[in-house]
């Protein structure tokens, strides 16, 4: 029994060696293709080759306006809310008008008082102008001359002559006083005119302030934010400037743009009106189309890296893109349709920068055959091949 078992074991070992030798022989005859990892095989395909640069930024409206009140007051009415479309001149909100209306009434009363004072000053001026002409001076002068002649002829007494002279002096004094009063009256008229103008300006200001209590939309846009509620106090932009209370933010989001940064190594190939593909985290499976509309003429140096700001505009009629969404704008620098493409990892170069690829070849002992190719542009993943391989060929990638 032991002898039989030993012979059986020896037979099985010999059989296994024969099978292994047969497998090795078949492999040697048919080449090494069976030893290639399928993960190393890439099929040459036809497609679009594009070279691009990505600018990352946020979606912003083409037009954005901060709405602030020109009047001080309390919000009494709000007519619109966020995401509503508004048109130029549409009323957005109204302030409490009670105090503003009272100021307007006071301004009108002040104007009426100033106009009445002006009329009185005018009347006084006309009276003083007549008094300043002093017609009695001429009469007193004639009487004085006649009295002197009569006195010289000894026809009147000295007292009569003195009376005419006193009358002349009094007339001249009245004329001088009237002329002095005339100067004062003219000054009062000038002052009254200034008061009327000042009161009229105050009235116009009160009317404008009352009109400013109605806040209207300056452009056709969408309400992006509403920053107040009914009862909120509002400070005038005319008083506080940029620190005036923000009431609304409006923006035209039917056309938006992405403002991103491009490295100085790529900015030289970026041109106005170049197409761009825009992707967002919100719409991962959707690509929006845009175009380059602005390239900054000055770079910004940060951490020893110089970048240039680029603006890519996008039509957004459906308003899917929202303000402040993070977006990537892929700017297409070059694009070649119907190109033959291979993985960049499958392209090799010799010392003279000649390019080659390894094609799967079952007749070769190594299972591959190196062939020269002429390459075009690459995008970091795929390489355009101008000549040397055809769609459907199998390229062997390195381990």
Buried (B, 14 or more C-beta within 10 A) or exposed (E): EEEEEEEEEEEEEEEEEEEEEEEEEEBEEEBBBEEBEEEBBBEBBEBEBBBBBBBEBBBBBBBBBBBBBBBBBBBBEBEBEEEBBBEEEBEBBBBBBEBBEEBBEEBBEBBEEBBEBBEEBBEBBEBBBEBBBBEBBEEBBEBBEEBBEBBEEEEBEEEEBEBBBEBBEEBBEBBEBBBEBBEEBBEBBEEBBEBBEEBBEBBEEBBBBBEBBBBBBEBBBBBBBBEBEEEBEBBBBBEEEEEBBBBBBBBBBBBBBBBBBBEEEBBEBBEEEBBBBBBBEEBEEEEBEBBBBEBBEEBEEEEEEBBBBBBBBBEBEEEBBBBEBEBBBBBBBBBBEEBBBBBBEBBEEEEEEEBBBBBBBEEBEBBBBBBEBEBBBBBEEBBBBEEBBEEEBBBBBEE
